[in-house]
Amino acid sequence: MIVKKLHESGIRAEHAYAAAFVSIGLSVISWAASLQVEKKGEERADRWGIFVGEWAPTFFGLGLALSTYE
């Protein structure tokens, strides 16, 4: 049902795959930026990178579901 609604709204498997790769890139950028924050004394600054990195499997899964539906 969710995949059908996503497909009907114009979202294709390629969009989900692109979002997954962007998520991976944002995770790496966030991790690199957190290195600078941690040098200033802020602990656990890398958690944002971990959080964003966990989006990628969801987007890949949606991409697979959409490609099967298409």
Secondary structure, 3 states (H helix, E strand, C coil): CHHHHHHHCCCCHHHHHHHHHHHHHHHHHHHHHHHHHHHCCCCCCCHHHHHHHCHHHHHHHHHHHHHHHC
